[in-house]
Amino acid sequence: MANLEMQTLAKERTNPPFDVEAMAISLHGSKERLEYKRRVMQELERIPAFFNDDIYDLTKDELRVRTFIKIGHIVNWFQKEDMATFRQRLELISILDPGFWTRFGVHLGLFSNCVVSGSTPSQLAYWASQGMLSCHHFYGCFGMTELTHGSNVQGIKTTATFDRDADEFIIHTPELGATKWWIGGAAHSATHCAVFARLIIDGKDHGVKTFVVQLRDPYSFDNMPGVTIGDIGKKMGRDGIDNGYIQFTHVRVPRAHMLMRHTQVSREGQVFEPPLQQLAYGALLTGRVMMSIDSSNIGKKAITIAGRYAAVRRQFKSDAKNEYETQLLDYPIHQRRLMPLLAQSIAFQYTGYQLSHMLERMNEQLSSLEPGDPRLNEAIELLKSTHAASAGLKAFCTWGTLSAIEVCRQSLGGHGYSSYAGLAPLYADFAVHCTWEGDNTILALQLGRALMSAYEESRKGKKQGKALAYLNDIDAVLSYRCTSEKDLDTLAGVEAGWLTASAHFVKVAFDEFQRYLKAGDSREVAAEKCSQLRFVAGSVHTSGFIFRQFRAAVESMPDSNDGVKKALSTVALLYGLWQMEEKSGFLLRSGWLKPEQFDYVARRVTELCAEVRAFAIPLIDSFSLSDFVINSPFGRYDGDVYRAYFDMIRRNNSPLKPHPYRDTLVKPLLNREIRETVSASDFMNIDDEIKEIQSELKEAAVSAPKKA
């Protein structure tokens, strides 16, 4: 028999303003992608290795064992499915088990992508023949970060010195700070590492290049000579990943183990550099794009838990005449907490997919280039724009989702503090996105610098691409103004506001940069002095870019009677105006928004939250995340949250389990022998004793100077 919570959630699904299945197909891109996702969810739930009911109680070591067991399954799928299909599988697994996704993703996404993008055809054929793609006698890790250097890749201290006589590179860790650190897979899994090291030839430093170095013998799994490996231990989250450290003591590798697609070193020690150093760092872009998509998926998981719980949780009565207490989701303040986050998760989705398409186009162009190809400049421009976009989106999407997880967690009240709710572990697992593969603040500043460069180019007559088209006629864009409240009620009107604000802060940052240059500062010093404005320019640009991708996706949808386009238009408008409210100071400073219009923005956001609340549960349902993937009793589809929560607690914390330290600690403490018995009456005179002690201390303090 259905309880009140189940009845409540079922009622939320009656008469939605759109076809839920049509919405699900739209959000997944196609019916085929949706059906594949559902099949994979069912498949994963039935495989014992992916059992996750007890995951919140596992120790670090247990998590690592459980995670590696799954590697065998993922390798089998990898060998059977094409890459596009397999990436869909990984995208889903990243929601189910972020730690496992990362542990395998380091090998596939970082190490393998690094080798594929950095190798010559013959090198790639060699590493493929060694088992790189099949994980046969081969498992890779990515050795970029060092103990004292992360975001500043050019500051890396590991050396690769060319020995011309032996035709080998000598890989060496010259000091403690050069120890490779945070290397996922190093502690227990990897046989090979893509090592970022300084190329040294005849005493000359040619900068950081990439070398494939064998760490362990795949049969004995002993360390190779000169290789020292350790475990960096427990982390804030993702303990299923065996992060470790690596030190190299004069380790020799053949010259061919340097990835030479972009930079070549001849047998005689001659160095041939690429026209753009960034060509060597394509592997990082893939990771940043995936994190933008992951931000959407994890945001959807968080809002599914918080949204469904808010629909069934009742607290107080907003009207004494009501039979039941009021649903949390009916309180305007709760709508204000959650509905923008629902909109954000969808906005991030469309932007992530757009960024993914940009990366695909870039990789297609780069893969077909040969030295001297006339299309090189075009490819370089695409690389620069993809790098800038991925840097900004990685930073602000991951920040946005991390904040969203915490808001969702707190929205569960006291239950949100339980690991079994799923949100606290989700926060711990996701937090690393804000610092790995580029610290978010550094990436935001990189975007700001790219925006200033684009502005400088546009002033000299160079046309910018679609993402930065607002710089091509910046004077006109800067003159835009919100003329009436009608401009705040249309997607086109809101987009105009974001274009103006974006253009304004790019110009302000550049003007400040120029001011420092005129004062005699170098370009580097001037850039650092205007870093806050670069950050703001990147922040405003990214919010506007995300909104524009959302609007473009919605308006490209066919007009039909399934209600999908209309509902998503409302969600997109909510996102655009909510971000305006969050960054109102920037909109006001740009001149587009007047102070007296801000009240309307705030009021309209509240109204849109109420509109989206009306169909929030069907919209969440369209994410098509099974209870198994959500793995939280509070996010159950059927709404039976309290029974599920209680049962989960009992399963993982059996009341029949023996007390772990009753006989060794509790009973000895409570039953110890006490030589002097203290009675309750003794405590009744304690105030008098305290006063007497205080009086004695006071007398001693007064008499002390006299004795001296």
Salt bridges, closest charged atoms under 4 A:
GLU12 OE2 - ARG613 NH2 2.71
GLU21 OE2 - ARG38 NH1 2.99
GLU43 OE1 - ARG89 NH1 3.17
ASP53 OD1 - ARG651 NH2 2.68
ASP54 OD2 - ARG66 NH2 2.97
ASP61 OD1 - LYS60 NZ 3.18
GLU81 OE2 - ARG89 NH2 2.73
ASP97 OD2 - LYS70 NZ 2.31
GLU146 OE2 - LYS180 NZ 3.13
ASP163 OD2 - ARG252 NH1 2.95
ASP167 OD1 - ARG255 NE 2.55
ASP167 OD2 - ARG267 NE 3.68
GLU168 OE1 - ARG252 NH1 2.91
GLU175 OE2 - LYS157 NZ 3.17
ASP202 OD2 - ARG164 NH2 2.77
ASP205 OD2 - ARG198 NE 2.64
ASP231 OD2 - ARG64 NH1 2.49
ASP231 OD2 - HIS188 NE2 3.62
ASP239 OD2 - LYS234 NZ 2.60
ASP239 OD1 - LYS235 NZ 3.68
ASP242 OD1 - ARG103 NE 3.18
GLU273 OE1 - LYS209 NZ 2.93
ASP294 OD2 - HIS433 NE2 2.82
ASP330 OD1 - ARG613 NE 2.89
GLU360 OE1 - HIS357 ND1 3.97
ASP373 OD2 - ARG375 NH2 3.05
GLU381 OE2 - LYS384 NZ 3.54
GLU381 OE1 - LYS462 NZ 3.25
GLU406 OE2 - ARG409 NH2 2.86
GLU456 OE1 - ARG523 NH2 3.59
GLU457 OE1 - LYS462 NZ 3.84
ASP489 OD1 - ARG604 NE 2.67
GLU495 OE1 - ARG551 NH1 2.84
ASP511 OD2 - LYS507 NZ 2.79
GLU512 OE2 - ARG515 NH2 2.97
ASP521 OD2 - LYS529 NZ 3.04
GLU524 OE1 - ARG449 NH2 3.56
GLU528 OE2 - ARG534 NH1 3.83
GLU555 OE2 - ARG551 NE 3.09
ASP559 OD1 - LYS565 NZ 2.94
GLU581 OE1 - ARG336 NH1 2.66
GLU607 OE1 - ARG604 NH1 3.11
GLU611 OE2 - ARG604 NH1 3.48
ASP621 OD2 - ARG13 NE 2.51
ASP621 OD1 - ARG308 NH2 2.89
ASP638 OD2 - ARG636 NH2 2.70
ASP640 OD2 - ARG643 NE 3.44
ASP663 OD1 - ARG662 NE 3.12
ASP663 OD1 - LYS667 NZ 3.48
